[in-house]
Amino acid sequence: MDIDILFQIAAVGLIVAVLCQILNKAERSEQALLVGIAGLVVVLLFLVGEIRGLFDALRSMFGY
């Protein structure tokens, strides 16, 4: 796992946190919730490749 993906996840987290704070201050909590969910989806999409690599490594280790 590269360190780059950690920085990307941290950047997404910071951007989402700032946007959520701005939207909550503007009393738009519904949009803040949607931004948070969208950030979670983006991070999960980043991790799909890493999880696939983990399962491939486990499969090759156990010979399947």
Summary of the structure (lengths in Angstrom):
residues: 64
radius of gyration: 16.3
end to end distance: 22.4
largest distance: 55.3
contacts: 141
relative contact order: 0.12
helix: 89%
strand: 0%
